[in-house]
Amino acid sequence: MEYRYSTIVDQSTYETEGLCEGIPLRLHHSQESEDLGAIKAQEDWATLVGPAEFIKASLGPKFNFLSVAFPETIPDCMEVLAYFNEFIFLHDDVVEAVDQAKGDEQNDEALEACRAAAEEMAFRRKTSRQHMISKASQKMLAMDPGVAKTTLALWTEWFDKGAGRRNHNRFQTLGEYLEYRILDVGKMYLTGVMIFAMGLNILDDEQELLSQLCRPAWIALGLTNDLYSLWKERRAAAEMGETHVSNAVCVVMREHSISEDMAYELCRQKIRESVAAYAENMRWTVAQTDELSRDVRAFVEGIQYIISGNLVWSRGVPRYNPDTTYNARQLHWMANGTPKTVSEGKQEAGEKQEGTCLLCRLLRTASEALWVLYRYISSRGAS
């Protein structure tokens, strides 16, 4: 696989707790595009859907989700993917904070919009959320119709079978829970993201093999997310007057009658085992140059960065770390509005910096002039 849009991140600059052994972290060359797409989605959400508290979704002060989980995203695709992905995080927060019936209603609404876009059907009436989905979908279809339709079909299936639809279920075993989590996290939504991000074409007869090769990665991803999101899920449940949350840590505690600390460690061990299994699958896949298509090999190789990227992102993102905030550019765009393009945003920043530098030069010149005047007056007084 050729790497054109990302660079390796120095391993000494981040911590993994040994949960993605042997898997590097890569960073997309332009995180600004993800900032722009995500914050535009926040603006549309606030305008169309309703105000939200200080939003904590896909962006981080150092690493954004897509930029490290999908580091080889085609640059032109990053902004629209970031817009849709931010919508998904905001949608997830709503589904997490309501009862099953209301959550299903929200998912049905999104499913309808995704299906209409995937099948290029006329859509007369749009709710606020459907307007956002339609806006992103139309941009995707204009960029790469074939790949976009595949992605939108996968997202339609995700809204139907995943998307937190079983958040209120009481799973009895970790195995049962993981079967759902594979659908809820990776098999449909993130597969769709990967296909559009890299412009991949996966043939129908390759789908089942691809699913099996990536299965350990989806398990690792789901468990990692559960480790960092448990406190957030508990808070959402408490606000609804509930105590139950659908999370691997809680399932393991019930299944084995063990403490929370022991459940966390069991989940960590399962993550390590799953990452090792995925790494073995990846090594086998990339070696099959004659038997497997280039796009299948690229997909399986690219999945590794979802594992490392999601882990490092989770450790530093405001969404899961309440004492963390955004970087200066993100806060500026959130407070003052987004530029139309990244280039325009950089130009504004440059002009602001230039203006600051000019002011500094003027102040320095004035200070020097006052000093000369002071010396002159002093010398006249002495004489």
DODOMI-24937 format. One line per field, with one value per residue: x, y, z of N, C-alpha, C, O in turn; residue number from 1. Coordinates in steps of 0.05 Angstrom, whole numbers. Example, Ala and Ser with C-alpha at 12.3 -4.5 7.8 and 13.67 -1.06 7.14 Angstrom:
2
n_px [264,257]
n_py [-114,-45]
n_pz [156,142]
ca_px [246,273]
ca_py [-90,-21]
ca_pz [156,143]
c_px [264,258]
c_py [-66,1]
c_pz [156,157]
o_px [285,268]
o_py [-66,23]
o_pz [169,161]
num [1,2]
This chain:
383
n_px [17,12,33,9,-15,-4,37,83,75,117,132,146,117,65,18,0,-14,0,-38,-41,0,56,31,34,23,-8,-13,-57,-41,-70,-103,-134,-175,-210,-224,-252,-296,-322,-335,-368,-411,-427,-445,-489,-520,-533,-563,-604,-623,-620,-597,-537,-500,-432,-399,-374,-344,-319,-270,-203,-153,-101,-102,-148,-206,-216,-168,-128,-149,-164,-118,-101,-140,-167,-150,-190,-236,-239,-264,-321,-330,-316,-356,-402,-387,-383,-436,-455,-432,-458,-511,-507,-500,-551,-584,-563,-580,-635,-697,-709,-750,-752,-700,-699,-734,-705,-663,-691,-707,-658,-641,-678,-664,-612,-620,-651,-614,-574,-601,-614,-664,-722,-734,-780,-800,-761,-733,-697,-650,-648,-639,-586,-560,-574,-549,-493,-491,-505,-460,-421,-439,-432,-378,-356,-394,-404,-373,-393,-447,-442,-420,-461,-502,-482,-482,-536,-552,-526,-553,-599,-587,-547,-521,-532,-580,-590,-577,-603,-607,-596,-542,-519,-471,-401,-387,-437,-449,-407,-417,-460,-434,-395,-426,-448,-405,-362,-369,-405,-413,-359,-334,-358,-339,-284,-283,-303,-266,-217,-229,-244,-261,-297,-309,-369,-361,-318,-333,-348,-300,-270,-298,-288,-232,-226,-253,-227,-205,-249,-270,-229,-232,-284,-282,-241,-264,-305,-277,-261,-307,-343,-354,-380,-425,-450,-462,-500,-540,-554,-576,-624,-648,-634,-595,-571,-523,-501,-445,-381,-349,-386,-417,-380,-369,-419,-424,-380,-380,-344,-299,-300,-249,-223,-254,-242,-188,-193,-219,-179,-141,-168,-170,-115,-106,-141,-119,-70,-88,-113,-67,-39,-75,-71,-18,-19,-56,-33,7,-17,-13,-27,-75,-113,-150,-123,-151,-177,-132,-111,-152,-153,-101,-104,-140,-112,-97,-143,-147,-100,-106,-157,-150,-108,-131,-177,-155,-141,-182,-232,-284,-282,-250,-260,-232,-203,-193,-205,-160,-129,-144,-190,-224,-228,-255,-302,-323,-326,-344,-339,-290,-300,-266,-207,-161,-177,-185,-132,-109,-136,-116,-63,-65,-83,-40,-1,-21,-16,40,53,31,63,113,102,92,142,173,151,164,220,225,205,243,288,271,267,321,341,314,333,387,387,368,410,449]
n_py [-24,43,102,165,210,218,216,180,180,199,150,160,203,192,151,82,42,-9,-32,-35,-64,-63,-36,21,93,138,203,246,292,340,362,406,405,367,392,435,411,384,425,456,421,422,475,473,435,464,505,479,433,443,479,457,434,451,424,358,318,291,316,332,364,353,307,290,248,223,237,207,156,144,156,157,182,208,274,310,287,291,335,330,279,288,322,289,249,278,291,239,229,267,251,201,216,235,190,159,185,180,141,72,71,125,129,91,116,162,136,111,155,176,132,130,176,164,118,139,173,136,106,144,170,212,261,288,312,335,326,363,334,299,334,348,299,291,335,324,275,287,317,277,241,271,273,220,178,120,96,126,111,57,65,95,58,20,51,59,7,4,42,14,-35,-27,28,38,12,-30,-13,-15,-67,-124,-157,-224,-250,-238,-255,-255,-201,-179,-196,-164,-114,-114,-104,-55,-21,-28,-61,-41,17,40,12,33,86,77,57,101,140,123,112,60,-2,-56,-121,-161,-216,-214,-195,-228,-254,-209,-190,-231,-227,-177,-180,-189,-139,-105,-123,-109,-54,-41,-57,-24,26,20,18,71,101,89,119,163,140,121,169,190,152,158,209,198,170,117,57,18,5,-8,-39,-68,-75,-76,-120,-162,-159,-176,-227,-257,-246,-208,-155,-86,-67,-115,-131,-91,-104,-155,-142,-111,-151,-182,-145,-142,-194,-195,-155,-179,-223,-197,-172,-216,-234,-190,-191,-238,-224,-180,-206,-235,-223,-242,-269,-237,-176,-110,-70,-97,-115,-65,-45,-80,-72,-18,-17,-24,26,47,20,36,92,104,89,124,173,170,173,226,260,311,290,242,257,299,343,363,408,442,459,523,540,509,527,581,579,555,594,640,627,588,589,592,557,517,542,596,602,596,640,682,673,683,737,759,746,775,826,830,828,875,913,904,921,975,993,983,1018,1067,1066,1068,1118,1151,1141,1164,1217,1226,1221,1265,1309,1303,1312,1365,1389,1379,1410]
n_pz [0,-18,14,15,37,90,151,193,263,315,361,414,429,445,482,490,525,515,482,427,403,362,321,282,289,246,216,183,131,130,179,186,148,168,217,195,166,208,245,214,210,264,266,231,257,304,282,252,281,337,395,428,485,502,451,446,407,350,346,369,410,393,361,311,299,247,221,245,248,196,161,108,78,20,4,-17,0,54,82,73,93,146,161,158,194,242,249,259,310,341,333,357,410,422,415,455,499,504,510,487,447,428,410,369,334,319,292,250,221,203,174,132,103,87,56,15,-10,-25,-63,-98,-96,-101,-52,-16,33,86,148,199,213,171,129,138,130,76,53,60,33,-21,-36,-33,-72,-117,-120,-125,-152,-155,-112,-70,-69,-52,-1,24,23,59,105,111,124,172,204,208,234,271,304,359,369,403,453,501,514,556,555,564,560,543,492,464,467,438,386,372,378,338,293,309,313,273,225,187,188,195,155,111,114,106,53,22,38,17,-35,-52,-86,-71,-89,-95,-85,-52,-4,41,56,68,112,150,155,179,226,279,286,290,338,374,368,385,440,459,453,491,539,547,543,583,630,609,586,632,657,621,626,680,679,656,695,699,711,682,631,565,557,549,595,637,622,627,681,703,678,698,752,776,799,779,764,752,709,672,663,640,593,569,560,523,481,468,450,406,373,361,332,288,266,247,208,174,156,127,88,58,33,-6,-64,-115,-108,-82,-92,-104,-77,-35,-6,8,40,84,104,116,158,206,225,244,292,322,316,337,391,410,399,432,483,488,474,481,486,515,557,604,625,584,529,466,410,392,340,330,371,357,307,324,357,325,275,216,162,90,63,77,60,60,114,132,108,135,186,176,162,210,243,216,223,278,283,255,289,334,313,304,356,377,347,363,417,414,392,433,471,447,446,501,516,489,513,565,557,541,588,622,600]
ca_px [0,27,24,13,-28,0,64,84,78,138,119,152,99,38,17,-20,-20,5,-63,-39,28,66,16,42,3,-3,-29,-63,-26,-86,-124,-151,-199,-228,-234,-272,-320,-335,-347,-391,-433,-436,-460,-514,-536,-543,-583,-626,-633,-624,-572,-525,-480,-405,-399,-350,-350,-297,-245,-185,-133,-77,-109,-177,-212,-211,-141,-110,-161,-164,-98,-97,-163,-162,-154,-215,-258,-237,-283,-348,-330,-315,-383,-420,-377,-391,-465,-458,-426,-480,-534,-502,-505,-580,-594,-553,-593,-664,-705,-707,-769,-743,-675,-706,-746,-683,-648,-708,-707,-633,-641,-694,-649,-589,-630,-660,-590,-561,-617,-620,-694,-732,-739,-797,-800,-737,-730,-671,-628,-647,-627,-557,-551,-577,-528,-468,-494,-504,-432,-407,-447,-421,-349,-351,-420,-404,-363,-411,-471,-434,-417,-488,-517,-472,-491,-565,-554,-517,-575,-620,-579,-529,-528,-543,-608,-593,-564,-618,-607,-579,-528,-511,-442,-385,-389,-462,-447,-388,-430,-474,-415,-383,-445,-452,-381,-344,-374,-420,-407,-331,-327,-367,-321,-259,-287,-304,-242,-195,-239,-241,-283,-296,-328,-388,-351,-297,-344,-348,-272,-262,-311,-273,-205,-227,-268,-213,-201,-274,-273,-211,-242,-308,-274,-226,-284,-320,-260,-259,-333,-361,-363,-398,-450,-463,-474,-524,-561,-562,-593,-650,-657,-628,-569,-560,-510,-492,-416,-367,-340,-409,-425,-360,-374,-442,-419,-360,-383,-318,-299,-297,-220,-217,-267,-225,-164,-201,-224,-153,-128,-183,-161,-88,-109,-154,-100,-51,-102,-116,-41,-33,-91,-61,7,-27,-70,-16,24,-33,-13,-39,-101,-132,-148,-108,-168,-181,-107,-108,-172,-144,-78,-113,-155,-94,-95,-167,-141,-82,-116,-179,-139,-94,-152,-194,-140,-136,-204,-251,-307,-278,-232,-274,-214,-189,-208,-196,-138,-136,-158,-217,-240,-233,-276,-327,-334,-329,-354,-319,-285,-311,-246,-184,-143,-187,-179,-103,-105,-146,-97,-39,-70,-84,-12,13,-30,-4,68,55,26,88,133,94,97,171,183,142,180,246,223,202,269,306,261,274,349,345,305,351,413,382,365,436,465]
ca_py [0,68,123,191,233,217,210,165,197,189,134,171,226,184,127,63,23,-36,-43,-38,-72,-68,-21,49,114,156,227,258,317,364,360,429,398,354,413,451,396,377,449,463,404,433,499,465,422,485,520,463,414,456,484,436,444,451,398,342,297,277,332,332,385,343,287,287,220,213,242,186,130,140,175,158,193,226,300,323,273,294,354,320,256,299,333,267,236,295,286,213,231,282,233,180,228,237,162,149,200,176,113,56,79,150,124,78,137,178,120,107,180,177,109,138,195,150,100,155,182,113,97,168,173,239,263,312,324,329,337,377,315,288,355,346,275,296,354,309,253,299,323,252,230,288,269,193,166,91,91,139,94,35,75,103,33,9,68,53,-18,10,55,-6,-58,-18,55,39,2,-49,-1,-21,-96,-135,-180,-242,-259,-220,-264,-246,-172,-172,-200,-139,-92,-114,-90,-28,-4,-28,-77,-26,46,47,1,53,108,69,54,127,155,115,107,31,-18,-83,-138,-176,-242,-210,-184,-246,-257,-184,-190,-249,-217,-153,-186,-183,-110,-93,-130,-92,-26,-39,-59,0,47,15,25,100,115,79,140,180,125,120,195,193,134,170,232,187,156,89,47,-1,14,-30,-35,-93,-77,-83,-147,-180,-159,-193,-254,-271,-237,-197,-127,-69,-67,-141,-131,-75,-119,-177,-129,-104,-175,-189,-127,-150,-219,-189,-140,-198,-239,-180,-168,-240,-233,-169,-201,-258,-210,-163,-224,-248,-204,-254,-280,-217,-151,-88,-55,-114,-113,-38,-42,-95,-58,8,-20,-23,53,52,9,54,119,106,87,149,195,166,181,255,276,322,273,223,269,324,365,371,426,442,476,550,542,498,545,605,573,549,619,662,618,575,600,575,537,516,563,621,602,601,668,698,669,697,766,765,745,797,850,830,834,903,928,902,938,1003,998,983,1043,1088,1064,1077,1147,1163,1139,1185,1243,1228,1226,1292,1327,1300,1325,1394,1397,1378,1432]
ca_pz [0,-20,33,2,50,119,160,218,287,333,383,440,435,453,499,481,546,504,470,398,400,335,301,284,287,224,218,157,127,134,199,184,133,187,234,180,161,233,257,197,219,290,260,219,279,322,267,242,300,362,409,444,503,490,436,448,388,337,345,392,408,380,340,304,295,219,213,254,243,167,153,79,66,-3,15,-25,13,83,94,73,112,173,166,164,219,265,252,272,338,353,332,377,437,425,418,481,521,504,513,463,426,416,396,344,317,308,273,227,206,189,154,109,87,75,35,-8,-23,-38,-86,-114,-97,-95,-23,-15,60,101,175,203,211,143,113,142,116,48,45,57,13,-48,-42,-38,-98,-138,-121,-135,-149,-149,-85,-52,-66,-35,26,34,28,84,127,113,139,200,219,212,251,292,313,386,371,425,476,526,519,577,544,585,557,526,464,453,465,417,360,366,377,312,275,319,311,250,201,167,187,189,129,92,116,93,24,10,44,0,-62,-57,-97,-61,-104,-78,-77,-33,21,64,65,81,139,168,160,196,250,304,288,300,366,389,367,403,467,465,457,516,562,550,542,603,648,594,583,658,662,605,638,705,673,649,718,695,720,662,606,548,555,554,623,653,614,639,710,708,669,715,780,784,803,755,757,739,683,655,655,622,567,558,550,498,460,459,434,380,357,351,311,265,254,232,184,156,144,107,66,41,17,-28,-87,-138,-102,-73,-106,-91,-58,-10,9,19,61,108,115,127,183,229,235,260,318,336,316,356,418,418,399,456,507,489,462,501,488,537,577,610,632,560,512,438,405,387,314,333,388,342,287,338,368,306,250,199,136,69,56,94,50,70,143,136,101,157,208,168,164,238,253,204,237,305,279,248,314,350,301,309,384,382,336,381,441,408,388,459,484,435,456,529,517,479,534,587,550,541,615,634,590]
c_px [18,15,30,3,-23,30,62,88,99,125,124,133,71,40,-5,-27,-16,-19,-63,-10,35,52,24,18,11,-22,-32,-49,-43,-109,-143,-177,-220,-240,-257,-298,-336,-349,-370,-416,-444,-453,-488,-532,-548,-566,-608,-640,-639,-597,-563,-505,-453,-400,-372,-355,-324,-270,-229,-165,-108,-83,-140,-181,-205,-181,-121,-122,-162,-144,-93,-123,-155,-169,-181,-239,-260,-259,-312,-351,-331,-342,-402,-412,-385,-421,-470,-453,-448,-505,-531,-508,-535,-592,-586,-569,-624,-671,-704,-725,-761,-717,-680,-719,-725,-668,-665,-708,-681,-631,-656,-679,-625,-598,-638,-635,-576,-575,-625,-650,-700,-740,-754,-794,-775,-739,-702,-648,-625,-635,-597,-546,-552,-555,-501,-469,-492,-475,-416,-413,-436,-391,-342,-376,-420,-396,-382,-437,-466,-433,-445,-505,-508,-481,-521,-568,-545,-539,-597,-613,-560,-538,-541,-571,-612,-579,-577,-620,-589,-565,-517,-482,-428,-386,-414,-461,-429,-400,-446,-455,-401,-400,-447,-429,-369,-355,-388,-412,-378,-322,-335,-348,-295,-262,-288,-278,-219,-204,-237,-266,-279,-317,-346,-377,-327,-307,-341,-319,-263,-273,-296,-245,-205,-241,-252,-208,-226,-278,-254,-221,-265,-300,-258,-245,-299,-303,-261,-286,-352,-372,-384,-426,-465,-476,-500,-547,-572,-581,-621,-662,-653,-600,-556,-547,-501,-463,-402,-358,-363,-418,-406,-363,-397,-436,-401,-362,-356,-320,-295,-267,-213,-230,-252,-201,-171,-207,-198,-139,-142,-175,-134,-90,-121,-135,-79,-63,-105,-89,-32,-49,-81,-36,0,-39,-52,3,10,-36,-27,-68,-122,-128,-133,-125,-174,-155,-104,-128,-162,-119,-85,-127,-138,-94,-121,-161,-123,-93,-139,-169,-126,-113,-169,-181,-137,-159,-222,-275,-305,-260,-243,-257,-199,-206,-196,-172,-147,-152,-187,-235,-247,-256,-303,-340,-341,-339,-332,-315,-298,-292,-223,-165,-151,-181,-150,-96,-113,-126,-72,-42,-71,-56,4,5,-18,26,71,51,51,110,128,99,127,183,176,158,208,246,220,228,288,297,269,303,355,337,324,377,410,380,393,453,454]
c_py [25,89,150,215,234,212,195,185,183,175,145,194,218,157,108,42,-6,-49,-44,-44,-77,-52,9,68,132,180,240,286,342,359,383,423,384,374,428,436,391,402,460,446,413,458,492,451,444,501,504,445,427,460,460,448,442,424,384,317,285,291,330,354,378,325,287,258,210,216,221,158,123,159,177,167,212,255,313,310,279,312,343,295,267,310,310,253,252,292,260,214,246,266,211,191,229,210,152,161,197,147,99,65,105,146,111,98,154,162,115,132,182,155,118,157,182,132,116,165,159,104,120,172,202,239,289,326,316,342,350,357,304,308,353,322,279,315,341,289,264,307,298,240,246,282,241,177,136,85,103,122,69,43,82,78,20,25,64,28,-13,23,35,-27,-50,8,56,28,-18,-39,-9,-51,-104,-160,-197,-250,-239,-229,-254,-216,-165,-176,-175,-116,-90,-100,-61,-10,-4,-39,-61,3,52,34,21,77,101,68,82,143,149,108,78,18,-47,-100,-154,-202,-239,-201,-202,-251,-232,-182,-207,-238,-194,-158,-180,-154,-96,-99,-112,-63,-22,-39,-34,23,45,23,55,114,107,101,158,167,124,147,199,176,147,194,223,171,126,82,29,14,-10,-26,-62,-96,-86,-112,-167,-181,-178,-222,-270,-263,-227,-167,-111,-69,-93,-142,-114,-90,-142,-165,-121,-128,-184,-171,-135,-175,-213,-173,-160,-215,-223,-177,-192,-241,-213,-178,-221,-244,-195,-180,-237,-230,-216,-262,-259,-191,-130,-74,-71,-112,-86,-34,-55,-82,-32,6,-18,5,61,42,29,83,123,106,114,172,193,176,211,272,287,305,253,233,296,347,375,389,425,460,504,554,532,517,571,601,568,575,640,653,607,590,582,552,538,538,591,624,608,629,687,697,684,727,775,766,769,824,853,838,864,920,928,920,968,1011,1000,1010,1067,1089,1075,1108,1162,1163,1160,1212,1247,1235,1255,1312,1327,1315,1355,1405,1398,1401,1459]
c_pz [0,-1,21,18,80,126,187,241,305,357,410,448,443,468,489,502,536,491,440,391,371,313,304,283,264,226,190,155,132,153,197,168,150,206,220,176,187,245,240,204,246,285,249,240,296,308,261,264,327,376,426,463,489,478,439,431,376,338,371,389,393,356,336,297,267,212,223,249,213,155,123,64,43,6,8,-11,43,95,95,92,141,181,174,190,244,270,266,302,353,354,354,405,442,431,446,504,521,507,486,441,412,400,369,324,304,287,247,209,190,168,129,91,73,52,10,-24,-38,-63,-104,-118,-90,-65,-19,12,75,129,177,200,183,124,115,127,86,37,40,35,-16,-55,-48,-65,-121,-142,-134,-132,-142,-121,-65,-47,-48,-6,39,39,53,108,132,130,168,216,225,233,274,305,341,389,393,450,502,532,542,567,567,584,539,497,450,448,441,389,352,362,350,292,283,313,283,224,180,166,180,163,107,91,101,63,11,14,25,-29,-70,-70,-89,-75,-85,-68,-58,-6,45,74,79,109,159,175,180,222,276,308,299,330,383,390,386,432,476,470,483,540,567,552,565,621,635,591,610,664,647,617,664,700,665,672,716,707,700,639,591,542,563,583,641,647,627,669,718,701,688,744,791,787,777,745,742,712,663,645,636,594,554,546,524,475,450,441,406,362,345,328,285,251,238,206,164,142,122,82,47,24,-6,-52,-112,-133,-95,-88,-90,-70,-32,7,22,42,87,120,128,153,208,241,249,289,334,338,336,385,426,418,424,481,509,480,484,506,511,559,584,616,607,543,484,434,396,361,317,349,373,322,301,348,347,279,232,173,115,62,76,86,60,100,148,129,123,181,202,171,193,250,242,217,265,303,272,273,332,339,306,338,390,371,353,407,437,404,414,474,474,445,485,532,509,501,558,582,550,570,629,625,600]
o_px [36,-9,54,13,-36,45,42,104,98,109,109,134,54,60,-26,-45,-27,-21,-82,2,22,59,20,-5,34,-44,-13,-46,-32,-131,-166,-198,-244,-264,-278,-319,-361,-371,-388,-438,-469,-474,-508,-556,-572,-585,-630,-664,-660,-578,-579,-495,-451,-397,-350,-367,-310,-249,-241,-160,-95,-72,-155,-163,-189,-171,-100,-107,-162,-151,-81,-127,-137,-191,-194,-261,-280,-272,-325,-371,-345,-351,-416,-430,-392,-429,-487,-467,-456,-520,-550,-519,-544,-607,-602,-571,-637,-654,-700,-716,-762,-714,-668,-714,-727,-661,-654,-708,-681,-620,-646,-680,-620,-585,-632,-636,-567,-562,-640,-659,-686,-753,-742,-787,-769,-746,-687,-628,-603,-622,-583,-526,-534,-545,-488,-450,-479,-467,-399,-395,-430,-380,-325,-380,-435,-409,-387,-446,-482,-443,-450,-521,-525,-489,-531,-585,-557,-544,-613,-630,-558,-561,-559,-584,-634,-570,-564,-632,-568,-577,-507,-470,-440,-387,-413,-470,-436,-393,-446,-459,-395,-390,-449,-433,-367,-349,-385,-404,-373,-303,-320,-342,-285,-244,-275,-269,-204,-188,-228,-288,-261,-341,-338,-382,-316,-292,-333,-315,-250,-260,-292,-237,-186,-240,-263,-207,-224,-288,-263,-219,-266,-311,-262,-242,-303,-314,-261,-287,-374,-396,-403,-446,-490,-497,-519,-570,-596,-600,-640,-684,-667,-584,-531,-559,-493,-455,-411,-360,-358,-426,-415,-361,-395,-443,-406,-346,-347,-340,-288,-262,-198,-218,-249,-195,-156,-199,-195,-127,-128,-173,-130,-76,-113,-135,-72,-50,-101,-87,-20,-39,-81,-33,13,-33,-54,13,22,-58,-37,-85,-146,-106,-130,-115,-176,-157,-95,-121,-162,-117,-74,-126,-147,-92,-121,-170,-130,-91,-139,-180,-133,-111,-174,-194,-132,-156,-227,-287,-325,-254,-235,-266,-182,-230,-178,-164,-171,-171,-205,-258,-269,-274,-324,-364,-360,-343,-309,-333,-305,-301,-221,-153,-134,-175,-143,-79,-99,-120,-59,-23,-61,-50,19,22,-11,35,90,65,58,123,146,109,135,200,192,165,219,265,233,234,303,314,277,311,372,353,330,388,428,390,398,470,465]
o_py [27,93,157,237,249,204,197,204,159,187,139,204,236,143,118,26,-25,-73,-53,-31,-92,-53,20,60,141,177,243,300,363,352,381,434,388,373,432,447,393,400,471,456,413,461,503,456,442,509,514,443,423,447,445,470,432,404,395,298,272,279,327,363,395,328,284,244,192,199,217,138,100,177,197,160,228,259,326,322,274,305,345,292,256,308,312,246,240,290,259,203,238,266,205,177,225,206,137,150,211,130,111,67,107,159,118,96,160,173,115,130,190,160,112,155,188,132,108,166,163,96,117,178,216,221,311,350,292,365,349,363,300,301,355,323,271,311,345,286,252,304,298,231,234,286,239,164,128,70,91,120,62,29,74,78,9,14,65,27,-26,15,38,-35,-64,10,72,33,-23,-55,-9,-59,-91,-182,-187,-256,-225,-212,-245,-206,-146,-162,-167,-99,-69,-85,-44,14,16,-28,-66,13,66,45,25,87,117,77,86,157,166,100,72,27,-61,-93,-159,-210,-259,-200,-194,-251,-234,-173,-199,-241,-191,-140,-167,-144,-78,-82,-101,-50,-3,-24,-25,38,64,33,63,137,118,102,167,180,126,148,209,185,146,198,239,160,110,100,26,33,-30,-11,-76,-119,-104,-127,-187,-203,-193,-240,-293,-273,-236,-155,-123,-70,-92,-154,-121,-89,-147,-178,-124,-127,-193,-180,-136,-177,-224,-178,-157,-221,-233,-178,-189,-248,-217,-174,-220,-251,-198,-171,-248,-222,-200,-262,-263,-184,-132,-67,-59,-109,-84,-21,-43,-80,-25,25,-10,8,80,55,37,96,143,120,124,189,214,187,221,297,273,305,249,218,316,370,394,387,409,475,508,569,545,522,582,618,576,578,655,670,615,603,559,529,557,551,607,646,623,642,706,717,697,741,797,784,781,841,875,854,877,940,948,934,984,1033,1017,1022,1085,1110,1089,1122,1183,1181,1173,1229,1269,1251,1269,1331,1347,1328,1369,1427,1416,1411,1480]
o_pz [16,-1,17,14,94,108,201,238,310,372,429,471,448,467,481,497,548,488,428,374,357,290,325,278,262,237,176,175,139,146,207,175,147,212,231,181,187,255,251,204,250,298,257,240,303,321,264,264,339,370,436,458,467,491,436,440,390,332,393,366,381,335,355,288,264,197,211,246,205,139,114,41,46,16,25,-11,56,115,116,105,158,204,194,206,264,293,284,318,374,374,368,422,465,449,458,525,537,506,465,418,388,379,349,300,280,266,225,184,167,146,107,66,50,31,-12,-48,-61,-82,-123,-140,-76,-56,-18,13,77,132,158,186,173,105,94,114,71,15,20,19,-33,-78,-66,-79,-142,-164,-151,-112,-124,-107,-44,-25,-32,11,61,58,68,128,155,148,186,239,244,249,294,314,346,409,402,467,523,551,546,569,587,604,523,479,427,428,427,370,329,344,340,275,266,309,270,203,156,145,160,151,88,70,85,49,-10,-4,18,-45,-92,-65,-98,-74,-62,-45,-49,14,66,99,100,128,182,198,195,239,294,331,316,345,403,411,401,448,499,490,497,560,591,562,567,627,647,594,611,676,657,617,669,716,666,670,729,711,700,628,603,524,581,593,658,666,638,680,737,717,693,760,811,780,756,721,722,693,640,621,617,574,529,524,505,452,425,421,386,338,321,309,263,226,216,185,140,118,100,59,23,4,-24,-60,-128,-152,-100,-97,-66,-49,-11,31,45,62,108,145,149,169,229,266,265,308,356,359,351,402,448,436,436,499,531,478,504,527,525,578,571,614,610,542,479,452,392,360,308,342,377,320,291,348,351,261,234,163,121,57,91,103,68,109,167,142,130,193,220,180,200,266,256,222,273,320,282,277,344,355,312,344,406,384,358,417,454,413,418,489,489,452,493,549,521,506,569,599,558,576,645,640,593]
num [1,2,3,4,5,6,7,8,9,10,11,12,13,14,15,16,17,18,19,20,21,22,23,24,25,26,27,28,29,30,31,32,33,34,35,36,37,38,39,40,41,42,43,44,45,46,47,48,49,50,51,52,53,54,55,56,57,58,59,60,61,62,63,64,65,66,67,68,69,70,71,72,73,74,75,76,77,78,79,80,81,82,83,84,85,86,87,88,89,90,91,92,93,94,95,96,97,98,99,100,101,102,103,104,105,106,107,108,109,110,111,112,113,114,115,116,117,118,119,120,121,122,123,124,125,126,127,128,129,130,131,132,133,134,135,136,137,138,139,140,141,142,143,144,145,146,147,148,149,150,151,152,153,154,155,156,157,158,159,160,161,162,163,164,165,166,167,168,169,170,171,172,173,174,175,176,177,178,179,180,181,182,183,184,185,186,187,188,189,190,191,192,193,194,195,196,197,198,199,200,201,202,203,204,205,206,207,208,209,210,211,212,213,214,215,216,217,218,219,220,221,222,223,224,225,226,227,228,229,230,231,232,233,234,235,236,237,238,239,240,241,242,243,244,245,246,247,248,249,250,251,252,253,254,255,256,257,258,259,260,261,262,263,264,265,266,267,268,269,270,271,272,273,274,275,276,277,278,279,280,281,282,283,284,285,286,287,288,289,290,291,292,293,294,295,296,297,298,299,300,301,302,303,304,305,306,307,308,309,310,311,312,313,314,315,316,317,318,319,320,321,322,323,324,325,326,327,328,329,330,331,332,333,334,335,336,337,338,339,340,341,342,343,344,345,346,347,348,349,350,351,352,353,354,355,356,357,358,359,360,361,362,363,364,365,366,367,368,369,370,371,372,373,374,375,376,377,378,379,380,381,382,383]
